[in-house]
Amino acid sequence: FFCSSNVSPSIQLRVARIVASPHMFYVLRILPHNSFSLAGASQVAQRPAGFVLDARKTTDEDSGGGVEKQPALSAGTFVEFAEKGRVHIGKIKSSEHKAKGGARYDVVDGDGRVFHIADKAVTFATKAPESRPAADKLFHELEEAQYAFESDLMARLDVSPDLLEMAWEEAASEEEETHQLTPKSFIDLIHSHTASPIESYMAWRLLKTDMAHVFFRELKENGRVVAFKAKARKAVENAKTAFCSKEENQEKYDFCFV
């Protein structure tokens, strides 16, 4: 069979194993089509990619109190946050801690509106570039990606459902102890380069779709989705059956024909 020399040895070995498996033969179709390399192992992050936190938790002990303060995102951080059932992109102006130690932020959106939100309202965060033009560009890209459909995310990331399944195979392999992917490690695994902030955000959104939930489940920390864990093979088979039973998915996703 054909396998690009740009593909990492671990992926080549996995493809060789897949060839021997009759129920996975369809994966071979994508190898000549996707000339970019697949390399690297999944990485585990205790915090979501791009989260900019204070160096440590602080307390009020120095001032006579004993309340532990929640780690806070830094001023200037770009965030996706939920407010009254709607999702926004904004920039943190300032932060404060309430009496019980919880962090709160003043966040301004692209229209100049200021929102006063709790830390739990933040769903994704990434550090803003230092230069104003680069920061403005990233903020605009985040606003556009916020409304992107699944098909748009796959096109912009150059990721197909077949590649998503191969990423699951790699993350679920016996060699991977944690079986986890972060948005950054997902991009590194698929494209062998360090993810840009906008790629991390789009990968995060893609991995939260119903299609991705066939293969991965979300891992949360402090209420935020920070990573994605590969499901067991039996769980994936059951999830596929349920996902592909829906008529709108049957012709849209190749893995529904396998």
ChimeraX commands (.cxc) that place a marker at each C-alpha (Angstrom):
marker #1 position 0.00,0.00,0.00 radius 0.5
marker #1 position 1.06,3.62,-0.42 radius 0.5
marker #1 position 2.06,5.70,2.60 radius 0.5
marker #1 position 3.69,9.14,2.28 radius 0.5
marker #1 position 7.24,9.41,3.61 radius 0.5
marker #1 position 6.13,12.55,5.43 radius 0.5
marker #1 position 3.89,10.50,7.70 radius 0.5
marker #1 position 5.39,9.74,11.10 radius 0.5
marker #1 position 6.51,6.17,11.90 radius 0.5
marker #1 position 3.82,5.84,14.56 radius 0.5
marker #1 position 1.08,6.73,12.07 radius 0.5
marker #1 position 2.67,4.46,9.40 radius 0.5
marker #1 position 2.60,1.58,11.88 radius 0.5
marker #1 position -1.01,2.34,12.79 radius 0.5
marker #1 position -2.00,2.47,9.11 radius 0.5
marker #1 position -0.30,-0.89,8.60 radius 0.5
marker #1 position -2.40,-2.27,11.43 radius 0.5
marker #1 position -5.51,-0.69,9.96 radius 0.5
marker #1 position -4.84,-2.36,6.59 radius 0.5
marker #1 position -5.01,-5.71,8.30 radius 0.5
marker #1 position -8.39,-4.85,9.73 radius 0.5
marker #1 position -11.25,-5.35,7.20 radius 0.5
marker #1 position -13.61,-2.98,8.98 radius 0.5
marker #1 position -11.08,-0.10,8.73 radius 0.5
marker #1 position -10.05,-0.41,5.07 radius 0.5
marker #1 position -11.63,2.91,4.08 radius 0.5
marker #1 position -8.88,4.87,5.85 radius 0.5
marker #1 position -6.51,4.12,2.99 radius 0.5
marker #1 position -8.41,6.43,0.66 radius 0.5
marker #1 position -7.30,9.54,2.43 radius 0.5
marker #1 position -3.56,8.85,2.49 radius 0.5
marker #1 position -2.72,9.91,-1.09 radius 0.5
marker #1 position -5.21,12.76,-0.89 radius 0.5
marker #1 position -3.74,14.30,2.25 radius 0.5
marker #1 position -0.09,15.01,1.52 radius 0.5
marker #1 position 0.59,16.73,4.82 radius 0.5
marker #1 position 2.26,14.64,7.51 radius 0.5
marker #1 position 0.82,13.17,10.64 radius 0.5
marker #1 position 3.21,13.14,13.54 radius 0.5
marker #1 position 3.60,13.53,17.24 radius 0.5
marker #1 position 1.85,12.18,20.26 radius 0.5
marker #1 position -1.04,13.65,22.14 radius 0.5
marker #1 position -0.11,16.05,24.87 radius 0.5
marker #1 position -1.79,16.50,28.18 radius 0.5
marker #1 position -2.46,19.97,29.46 radius 0.5
marker #1 position -3.85,20.79,32.83 radius 0.5
marker #1 position -5.06,24.10,31.43 radius 0.5
marker #1 position -6.63,24.84,28.05 radius 0.5
marker #1 position -4.28,26.08,25.35 radius 0.5
marker #1 position -3.78,29.79,25.57 radius 0.5
marker #1 position -5.12,30.24,29.09 radius 0.5
marker #1 position -3.12,33.00,30.77 radius 0.5
marker #1 position -3.40,32.60,34.51 radius 0.5
marker #1 position -1.75,34.27,37.46 radius 0.5
marker #1 position 1.33,32.35,38.54 radius 0.5
marker #1 position -0.28,30.87,41.65 radius 0.5
marker #1 position -3.36,30.91,43.78 radius 0.5
marker #1 position -3.30,33.70,46.32 radius 0.5
marker #1 position -4.97,34.09,49.67 radius 0.5
marker #1 position -5.91,36.91,51.98 radius 0.5
marker #1 position -3.78,35.46,54.76 radius 0.5
marker #1 position -1.29,38.31,54.55 radius 0.5
marker #1 position -4.09,40.73,55.34 radius 0.5
marker #1 position -5.50,38.55,58.08 radius 0.5
marker #1 position -7.99,36.53,55.99 radius 0.5
marker #1 position -7.94,32.89,54.99 radius 0.5
marker #1 position -9.87,32.89,51.71 radius 0.5
marker #1 position -8.14,31.25,48.76 radius 0.5
marker #1 position -8.43,33.35,45.63 radius 0.5
marker #1 position -9.27,31.64,42.36 radius 0.5
marker #1 position -6.58,31.94,39.65 radius 0.5
marker #1 position -7.61,34.80,37.38 radius 0.5
marker #1 position -7.14,35.39,33.67 radius 0.5
marker #1 position -4.85,38.31,32.87 radius 0.5
marker #1 position -6.06,41.66,31.59 radius 0.5
marker #1 position -5.82,41.77,27.79 radius 0.5
marker #1 position -6.73,38.10,27.35 radius 0.5
marker #1 position -9.18,37.34,24.52 radius 0.5
marker #1 position -12.08,35.18,25.67 radius 0.5
marker #1 position -15.22,33.45,24.50 radius 0.5
marker #1 position -17.87,33.84,27.18 radius 0.5
marker #1 position -21.54,33.18,27.74 radius 0.5
marker #1 position -23.92,35.88,28.92 radius 0.5
marker #1 position -27.70,35.53,29.23 radius 0.5
marker #1 position -27.76,32.55,26.87 radius 0.5
marker #1 position -25.62,34.20,24.21 radius 0.5
marker #1 position -21.98,33.64,23.35 radius 0.5
marker #1 position -19.59,36.55,22.79 radius 0.5
marker #1 position -15.96,37.22,21.96 radius 0.5
marker #1 position -14.35,39.86,24.15 radius 0.5
marker #1 position -11.20,41.20,25.77 radius 0.5
marker #1 position -10.66,41.27,29.52 radius 0.5
marker #1 position -10.22,44.84,30.79 radius 0.5
marker #1 position -9.78,44.07,34.47 radius 0.5
marker #1 position -10.36,41.42,37.11 radius 0.5
marker #1 position -11.26,41.31,40.77 radius 0.5
marker #1 position -11.94,38.76,43.46 radius 0.5
marker #1 position -15.12,38.58,45.46 radius 0.5
marker #1 position -15.32,37.95,49.20 radius 0.5
marker #1 position -15.39,34.17,48.72 radius 0.5
marker #1 position -12.36,34.25,46.40 radius 0.5
marker #1 position -14.13,33.85,43.05 radius 0.5
marker #1 position -12.73,35.80,40.10 radius 0.5
marker #1 position -14.83,38.25,38.10 radius 0.5
marker #1 position -14.00,40.22,34.97 radius 0.5
marker #1 position -14.93,43.34,33.08 radius 0.5
marker #1 position -14.92,42.28,29.42 radius 0.5
marker #1 position -15.41,44.49,26.37 radius 0.5
marker #1 position -16.70,43.08,23.07 radius 0.5
marker #1 position -16.09,44.21,19.50 radius 0.5
marker #1 position -18.87,46.80,19.72 radius 0.5
marker #1 position -17.45,48.39,22.83 radius 0.5
marker #1 position -20.05,46.97,25.20 radius 0.5
marker #1 position -18.75,46.09,28.67 radius 0.5
marker #1 position -19.88,42.91,30.41 radius 0.5
marker #1 position -19.38,42.05,34.08 radius 0.5
marker #1 position -18.98,38.28,34.23 radius 0.5
marker #1 position -17.89,35.55,36.62 radius 0.5
marker #1 position -14.94,33.31,35.80 radius 0.5
marker #1 position -17.31,30.39,35.18 radius 0.5
marker #1 position -18.83,32.30,32.23 radius 0.5
marker #1 position -15.53,32.09,30.30 radius 0.5
marker #1 position -15.49,29.09,27.97 radius 0.5
marker #1 position -12.23,29.67,26.05 radius 0.5
marker #1 position -9.31,32.07,26.39 radius 0.5
marker #1 position -6.13,32.89,24.50 radius 0.5
marker #1 position -3.37,35.43,24.98 radius 0.5
marker #1 position -3.57,38.47,22.71 radius 0.5
marker #1 position -0.57,39.34,20.49 radius 0.5
marker #1 position 1.52,42.26,21.71 radius 0.5
marker #1 position 1.25,44.33,18.54 radius 0.5
marker #1 position -2.02,46.18,17.92 radius 0.5
marker #1 position -2.43,45.12,14.26 radius 0.5
marker #1 position -1.86,41.44,15.09 radius 0.5
marker #1 position -4.22,41.68,18.08 radius 0.5
marker #1 position -6.94,43.32,16.00 radius 0.5
marker #1 position -6.53,40.64,13.31 radius 0.5
marker #1 position -6.82,37.78,15.81 radius 0.5
marker #1 position -9.85,39.34,17.50 radius 0.5
marker #1 position -11.62,39.63,14.13 radius 0.5
marker #1 position -10.71,36.02,13.27 radius 0.5
marker #1 position -12.11,34.82,16.59 radius 0.5
marker #1 position -15.36,36.67,15.95 radius 0.5
marker #1 position -15.67,35.04,12.50 radius 0.5
marker #1 position -14.77,31.56,13.77 radius 0.5
marker #1 position -17.33,31.88,16.54 radius 0.5
marker #1 position -20.14,31.50,14.00 radius 0.5
marker #1 position -18.40,29.05,11.64 radius 0.5
marker #1 position -20.29,25.87,10.77 radius 0.5
marker #1 position -18.72,22.46,11.25 radius 0.5
marker #1 position -17.99,22.20,7.51 radius 0.5
marker #1 position -16.25,25.58,7.58 radius 0.5
marker #1 position -14.12,24.58,10.55 radius 0.5
marker #1 position -13.05,21.35,8.81 radius 0.5
marker #1 position -12.24,23.22,5.60 radius 0.5
marker #1 position -10.20,25.92,7.33 radius 0.5
marker #1 position -8.34,23.36,9.46 radius 0.5
marker #1 position -7.95,20.94,6.52 radius 0.5
marker #1 position -9.44,18.15,8.63 radius 0.5
marker #1 position -11.81,15.46,7.38 radius 0.5
marker #1 position -13.95,13.03,9.41 radius 0.5
marker #1 position -11.52,10.29,8.36 radius 0.5
marker #1 position -8.58,12.25,9.80 radius 0.5
marker #1 position -10.54,12.86,12.96 radius 0.5
marker #1 position -11.01,9.11,13.29 radius 0.5
marker #1 position -7.30,8.53,12.72 radius 0.5
marker #1 position -6.54,11.06,15.46 radius 0.5
marker #1 position -8.81,9.05,17.73 radius 0.5
marker #1 position -6.97,5.84,16.76 radius 0.5
marker #1 position -3.67,7.45,17.70 radius 0.5
marker #1 position -4.93,8.93,20.97 radius 0.5
marker #1 position -6.61,5.65,21.92 radius 0.5
marker #1 position -3.55,3.52,21.15 radius 0.5
marker #1 position -1.93,1.47,23.89 radius 0.5
marker #1 position 1.18,3.67,23.71 radius 0.5
marker #1 position -0.82,6.68,24.90 radius 0.5
marker #1 position -1.38,6.45,28.64 radius 0.5
marker #1 position -3.71,9.43,28.98 radius 0.5
marker #1 position -5.65,9.02,25.71 radius 0.5
marker #1 position -6.15,12.79,25.69 radius 0.5
marker #1 position -5.88,15.57,23.13 radius 0.5
marker #1 position -5.88,19.32,23.59 radius 0.5
marker #1 position -6.64,21.67,20.67 radius 0.5
marker #1 position -2.91,22.32,20.33 radius 0.5
marker #1 position -1.88,18.66,20.41 radius 0.5
marker #1 position -4.65,17.83,17.93 radius 0.5
marker #1 position -3.20,20.30,15.39 radius 0.5
marker #1 position 0.32,19.01,16.06 radius 0.5
marker #1 position -0.83,15.42,15.52 radius 0.5
marker #1 position -2.65,16.18,12.28 radius 0.5
marker #1 position -0.39,18.80,10.68 radius 0.5
marker #1 position 2.93,18.55,12.55 radius 0.5
marker #1 position 3.16,22.21,13.44 radius 0.5
marker #1 position 2.48,24.39,16.44 radius 0.5
marker #1 position -1.10,25.60,16.43 radius 0.5
marker #1 position -1.74,29.30,16.05 radius 0.5
marker #1 position -4.25,30.89,18.45 radius 0.5
marker #1 position -7.00,30.87,15.82 radius 0.5
marker #1 position -6.25,27.24,14.91 radius 0.5
marker #1 position -6.49,26.29,18.59 radius 0.5
marker #1 position -9.87,28.00,18.87 radius 0.5
marker #1 position -11.23,26.38,15.71 radius 0.5
marker #1 position -9.90,22.96,16.77 radius 0.5
marker #1 position -11.53,23.45,20.18 radius 0.5
marker #1 position -14.84,24.24,18.52 radius 0.5
marker #1 position -14.53,21.30,16.09 radius 0.5
marker #1 position -13.78,18.85,18.89 radius 0.5
marker #1 position -16.96,20.00,20.64 radius 0.5
marker #1 position -19.23,19.09,17.69 radius 0.5
marker #1 position -21.56,16.10,17.66 radius 0.5
marker #1 position -19.37,14.43,15.04 radius 0.5
marker #1 position -16.28,14.69,17.25 radius 0.5
marker #1 position -18.25,13.42,20.23 radius 0.5
marker #1 position -18.52,10.10,18.42 radius 0.5
marker #1 position -14.81,9.63,19.14 radius 0.5
marker #1 position -13.99,11.90,22.08 radius 0.5
marker #1 position -15.56,13.04,25.31 radius 0.5
marker #1 position -14.97,16.41,26.88 radius 0.5
marker #1 position -12.79,16.88,29.96 radius 0.5
marker #1 position -13.53,19.88,32.15 radius 0.5
marker #1 position -11.59,21.84,34.72 radius 0.5
marker #1 position -13.34,24.51,36.78 radius 0.5
marker #1 position -16.32,24.10,34.48 radius 0.5
marker #1 position -14.36,24.70,31.25 radius 0.5
marker #1 position -13.67,22.17,28.51 radius 0.5
marker #1 position -9.88,21.91,28.54 radius 0.5
marker #1 position -9.16,18.63,26.75 radius 0.5
marker #1 position -10.76,15.69,24.93 radius 0.5
marker #1 position -10.32,12.03,25.86 radius 0.5
marker #1 position -10.50,9.23,23.31 radius 0.5
marker #1 position -13.43,6.93,23.96 radius 0.5
marker #1 position -13.06,3.17,24.21 radius 0.5
marker #1 position -13.61,1.28,20.96 radius 0.5
marker #1 position -16.91,-0.22,22.11 radius 0.5
marker #1 position -18.17,3.24,23.11 radius 0.5
marker #1 position -17.22,4.59,19.68 radius 0.5
marker #1 position -19.08,1.76,17.94 radius 0.5
marker #1 position -22.20,2.55,19.97 radius 0.5
marker #1 position -21.83,6.28,19.36 radius 0.5
marker #1 position -21.46,5.68,15.62 radius 0.5
marker #1 position -24.61,3.61,15.55 radius 0.5
marker #1 position -26.59,6.35,17.27 radius 0.5
marker #1 position -25.01,9.16,15.21 radius 0.5
marker #1 position -25.46,7.41,11.87 radius 0.5
marker #1 position -29.04,6.43,12.62 radius 0.5
marker #1 position -29.99,10.04,11.96 radius 0.5
marker #1 position -30.93,10.49,8.33 radius 0.5
marker #1 position -29.15,13.84,7.98 radius 0.5
marker #1 position -25.84,12.19,8.91 radius 0.5
marker #1 position -26.04,9.08,6.76 radius 0.5
marker #1 position -24.94,10.69,3.49 radius 0.5
marker #1 position -22.80,13.41,5.06 radius 0.5
marker #1 position -20.19,11.28,6.83 radius 0.5
marker #1 position -18.23,8.47,5.17 radius 0.5
marker #1 position -17.78,6.54,8.39 radius 0.5
marker #1 position -21.54,5.97,8.45 radius 0.5
marker #1 position -21.12,3.63,5.45 radius 0.5
marker #1 position -18.55,1.40,7.12 radius 0.5
marker link #1:1,2 radius 0.2
marker link #1:2,3 radius 0.2
marker link #1:3,4 radius 0.2
marker link #1:4,5 radius 0.2
marker link #1:5,6 radius 0.2
marker link #1:6,7 radius 0.2
marker link #1:7,8 radius 0.2
marker link #1:8,9 radius 0.2
marker link #1:9,10 radius 0.2
marker link #1:10,11 radius 0.2
marker link #1:11,12 radius 0.2
marker link #1:12,13 radius 0.2
marker link #1:13,14 radius 0.2
marker link #1:14,15 radius 0.2
marker link #1:15,16 radius 0.2
marker link #1:16,17 radius 0.2
marker link #1:17,18 radius 0.2
marker link #1:18,19 radius 0.2
marker link #1:19,20 radius 0.2
marker link #1:20,21 radius 0.2
marker link #1:21,22 radius 0.2
marker link #1:22,23 radius 0.2
marker link #1:23,24 radius 0.2
marker link #1:24,25 radius 0.2
marker link #1:25,26 radius 0.2
marker link #1:26,27 radius 0.2
marker link #1:27,28 radius 0.2
marker link #1:28,29 radius 0.2
marker link #1:29,30 radius 0.2
marker link #1:30,31 radius 0.2
marker link #1:31,32 radius 0.2
marker link #1:32,33 radius 0.2
marker link #1:33,34 radius 0.2
marker link #1:34,35 radius 0.2
marker link #1:35,36 radius 0.2
marker link #1:36,37 radius 0.2
marker link #1:37,38 radius 0.2
marker link #1:38,39 radius 0.2
marker link #1:39,40 radius 0.2
marker link #1:40,41 radius 0.2
marker link #1:41,42 radius 0.2
marker link #1:42,43 radius 0.2
marker link #1:43,44 radius 0.2
marker link #1:44,45 radius 0.2
marker link #1:45,46 radius 0.2
marker link #1:46,47 radius 0.2
marker link #1:47,48 radius 0.2
marker link #1:48,49 radius 0.2
marker link #1:49,50 radius 0.2
marker link #1:50,51 radius 0.2
marker link #1:51,52 radius 0.2
marker link #1:52,53 radius 0.2
marker link #1:53,54 radius 0.2
marker link #1:54,55 radius 0.2
marker link #1:55,56 radius 0.2
marker link #1:56,57 radius 0.2
marker link #1:57,58 radius 0.2
marker link #1:58,59 radius 0.2
marker link #1:59,60 radius 0.2
marker link #1:60,61 radius 0.2
marker link #1:61,62 radius 0.2
marker link #1:62,63 radius 0.2
marker link #1:63,64 radius 0.2
marker link #1:64,65 radius 0.2
marker link #1:65,66 radius 0.2
marker link #1:66,67 radius 0.2
marker link #1:67,68 radius 0.2
marker link #1:68,69 radius 0.2
marker link #1:69,70 radius 0.2
marker link #1:70,71 radius 0.2
marker link #1:71,72 radius 0.2
marker link #1:72,73 radius 0.2
marker link #1:73,74 radius 0.2
marker link #1:74,75 radius 0.2
marker link #1:75,76 radius 0.2
marker link #1:76,77 radius 0.2
marker link #1:77,78 radius 0.2
marker link #1:78,79 radius 0.2
marker link #1:79,80 radius 0.2
marker link #1:80,81 radius 0.2
marker link #1:81,82 radius 0.2
marker link #1:82,83 radius 0.2
marker link #1:83,84 radius 0.2
marker link #1:84,85 radius 0.2
marker link #1:85,86 radius 0.2
marker link #1:86,87 radius 0.2
marker link #1:87,88 radius 0.2
marker link #1:88,89 radius 0.2
marker link #1:89,90 radius 0.2
marker link #1:90,91 radius 0.2
marker link #1:91,92 radius 0.2
marker link #1:92,93 radius 0.2
marker link #1:93,94 radius 0.2
marker link #1:94,95 radius 0.2
marker link #1:95,96 radius 0.2
marker link #1:96,97 radius 0.2
marker link #1:97,98 radius 0.2
marker link #1:98,99 radius 0.2
marker link #1:99,100 radius 0.2
marker link #1:100,101 radius 0.2
marker link #1:101,102 radius 0.2
marker link #1:102,103 radius 0.2
marker link #1:103,104 radius 0.2
marker link #1:104,105 radius 0.2
marker link #1:105,106 radius 0.2
marker link #1:106,107 radius 0.2
marker link #1:107,108 radius 0.2
marker link #1:108,109 radius 0.2
marker link #1:109,110 radius 0.2
marker link #1:110,111 radius 0.2
marker link #1:111,112 radius 0.2
marker link #1:112,113 radius 0.2
marker link #1:113,114 radius 0.2
marker link #1:114,115 radius 0.2
marker link #1:115,116 radius 0.2
marker link #1:116,117 radius 0.2
marker link #1:117,118 radius 0.2
marker link #1:118,119 radius 0.2
marker link #1:119,120 radius 0.2
marker link #1:120,121 radius 0.2
marker link #1:121,122 radius 0.2
marker link #1:122,123 radius 0.2
marker link #1:123,124 radius 0.2
marker link #1:124,125 radius 0.2
marker link #1:125,126 radius 0.2
marker link #1:126,127 radius 0.2
marker link #1:127,128 radius 0.2
marker link #1:128,129 radius 0.2
marker link #1:129,130 radius 0.2
marker link #1:130,131 radius 0.2
marker link #1:131,132 radius 0.2
marker link #1:132,133 radius 0.2
marker link #1:133,134 radius 0.2
marker link #1:134,135 radius 0.2
marker link #1:135,136 radius 0.2
marker link #1:136,137 radius 0.2
marker link #1:137,138 radius 0.2
marker link #1:138,139 radius 0.2
marker link #1:139,140 radius 0.2
marker link #1:140,141 radius 0.2
marker link #1:141,142 radius 0.2
marker link #1:142,143 radius 0.2
marker link #1:143,144 radius 0.2
marker link #1:144,145 radius 0.2
marker link #1:145,146 radius 0.2
marker link #1:146,147 radius 0.2
marker link #1:147,148 radius 0.2
marker link #1:148,149 radius 0.2
marker link #1:149,150 radius 0.2
marker link #1:150,151 radius 0.2
marker link #1:151,152 radius 0.2
marker link #1:152,153 radius 0.2
marker link #1:153,154 radius 0.2
marker link #1:154,155 radius 0.2
marker link #1:155,156 radius 0.2
marker link #1:156,157 radius 0.2
marker link #1:157,158 radius 0.2
marker link #1:158,159 radius 0.2
marker link #1:159,160 radius 0.2
marker link #1:160,161 radius 0.2
marker link #1:161,162 radius 0.2
marker link #1:162,163 radius 0.2
marker link #1:163,164 radius 0.2
marker link #1:164,165 radius 0.2
marker link #1:165,166 radius 0.2
marker link #1:166,167 radius 0.2
marker link #1:167,168 radius 0.2
marker link #1:168,169 radius 0.2
marker link #1:169,170 radius 0.2
marker link #1:170,171 radius 0.2
marker link #1:171,172 radius 0.2
marker link #1:172,173 radius 0.2
marker link #1:173,174 radius 0.2
marker link #1:174,175 radius 0.2
marker link #1:175,176 radius 0.2
marker link #1:176,177 radius 0.2
marker link #1:177,178 radius 0.2
marker link #1:178,179 radius 0.2
marker link #1:179,180 radius 0.2
marker link #1:180,181 radius 0.2
marker link #1:181,182 radius 0.2
marker link #1:182,183 radius 0.2
marker link #1:183,184 radius 0.2
marker link #1:184,185 radius 0.2
marker link #1:185,186 radius 0.2
marker link #1:186,187 radius 0.2
marker link #1:187,188 radius 0.2
marker link #1:188,189 radius 0.2
marker link #1:189,190 radius 0.2
marker link #1:190,191 radius 0.2
marker link #1:191,192 radius 0.2
marker link #1:192,193 radius 0.2
marker link #1:193,194 radius 0.2
marker link #1:194,195 radius 0.2
marker link #1:195,196 radius 0.2
marker link #1:196,197 radius 0.2
marker link #1:197,198 radius 0.2
marker link #1:198,199 radius 0.2
marker link #1:199,200 radius 0.2
marker link #1:200,201 radius 0.2
marker link #1:201,202 radius 0.2
marker link #1:202,203 radius 0.2
marker link #1:203,204 radius 0.2
marker link #1:204,205 radius 0.2
marker link #1:205,206 radius 0.2
marker link #1:206,207 radius 0.2
marker link #1:207,208 radius 0.2
marker link #1:208,209 radius 0.2
marker link #1:209,210 radius 0.2
marker link #1:210,211 radius 0.2
marker link #1:211,212 radius 0.2
marker link #1:212,213 radius 0.2
marker link #1:213,214 radius 0.2
marker link #1:214,215 radius 0.2
marker link #1:215,216 radius 0.2
marker link #1:216,217 radius 0.2
marker link #1:217,218 radius 0.2
marker link #1:218,219 radius 0.2
marker link #1:219,220 radius 0.2
marker link #1:220,221 radius 0.2
marker link #1:221,222 radius 0.2
marker link #1:222,223 radius 0.2
marker link #1:223,224 radius 0.2
marker link #1:224,225 radius 0.2
marker link #1:225,226 radius 0.2
marker link #1:226,227 radius 0.2
marker link #1:227,228 radius 0.2
marker link #1:228,229 radius 0.2
marker link #1:229,230 radius 0.2
marker link #1:230,231 radius 0.2
marker link #1:231,232 radius 0.2
marker link #1:232,233 radius 0.2
marker link #1:233,234 radius 0.2
marker link #1:234,235 radius 0.2
marker link #1:235,236 radius 0.2
marker link #1:236,237 radius 0.2
marker link #1:237,238 radius 0.2
marker link #1:238,239 radius 0.2
marker link #1:239,240 radius 0.2
marker link #1:240,241 radius 0.2
marker link #1:241,242 radius 0.2
marker link #1:242,243 radius 0.2
marker link #1:243,244 radius 0.2
marker link #1:244,245 radius 0.2
marker link #1:245,246 radius 0.2
marker link #1:246,247 radius 0.2
marker link #1:247,248 radius 0.2
marker link #1:248,249 radius 0.2
marker link #1:249,250 radius 0.2
marker link #1:250,251 radius 0.2
marker link #1:251,252 radius 0.2
marker link #1:252,253 radius 0.2
marker link #1:253,254 radius 0.2
marker link #1:254,255 radius 0.2
marker link #1:255,256 radius 0.2
marker link #1:256,257 radius 0.2
marker link #1:257,258 radius 0.2
view
